Amino acid sequence: MQKLPQKPVGSAADQKLDRIIDILELMNKRDKMRTWGGLVRTIIHFIPLIILIWSVWFTYAHWDEMLREISRSAAEQSAAMMQKTGSGWTQQFQNQIDNLMGR
């Protein structure tokens, strides 16, 4: 704790009251700092909540577009995969049918 200035004027009761006033002033300054620190900490804690609420709203508002984009991308990847490996598979299938039919 900080050293408090001693005031030599007045009686012992006045000196004690002055000392109490000085201590209360120091406590007031400390409480103001704690209040501002609490406010800053509260604001920092609200940032993730705001981000969560915004992301839920964005998903709700744009769900159709996101679902359409996901399904389009999946269809394109599936088509590319089928073109790359599917032609060999269909050729093998055709060869087995021909073998079974006796051609």
N, C-alpha and C positions, 0 to 999 in steps of 0.2 A: 504494500500500500504506500501511496505517496506520503512524503513528509508534509504535514500541515504547518503553515506558518503560525507561530505563536504571537498573539497580540498582548503586549504587556499592559495595556490600559484597562482601567475599570477594576471592579471587584472580582473575586474568585467566581461568583455566580455568573457575572457578565462574560468572563473568560470562558467558562464552561459552555455558556450559550453560544458564544462566537465559534467555539470549536465544533459544537454540534451543527451549526449552520454551515461551516466549511465542509464537514463530512457529508451533509445532505446535498450540498452543491456538487461534490465529487460523485456521489451516487446518482444524481440527476444526469450528469454528463455520461456516466457509464450506461445508464438505462436508455438514454437516447441512442447511443452506439448500438446497444443490443437490439433496440427496436428497428433501426435501419438494417442491421444484419439479418434480422428475422424477415423483414420485408423482401430483401434481395434473395434470401434462401427460398422463400415462398414462391417468388416469381420463377426462379430456376426450377423448382419442383413442378410448376404448372406447365412448363414447356412440353414434356413428354405427353401429358394429358391432352394438350391442344393438338399435338401431332396425331395422336391416336384418334381423336374425334374427327379431325380433318380427313384422315385416311379412310375411316369408316364411311363418312359422307361421300367421299370421292368414289369409293367402290360401289356404293349404293346408286349413285347418280350415273355412273358409266359402266354398270355391270353388263349391259347388252353389248356394248362396243368391245369390252374386254373379252367376253365369251366368244363373240364373232371372230376376233383376231386370233384367239387361242385355237379355235376349231379350224380356221383357215390355215394357220401354220401347221397344225397336225395333219391336215389333208394334203398339204404340199409335201411335207416330209414323207408321208405314207406313199404318195404317188411317185416320188423320186426313188424311194426304196424299191417299190414294185417294178419300176422301169429298169432299175439296175439289176435286181436279182430275179424279178418275176419272169422275164423273157426266157431265161434258162430253165426255170421251173416249168413253164408252160410247154417248152420244147421237150423236156424229159417226160412230162405227162402225155404228150402227143405220141412220143416214141413208145411208151409202155402200152398205150391203147392200140397202136399199130401192131406191136408184138402179140398182144392178146388176140387181136382180130386175124392175125396170120398174114399180114401184108408184108 
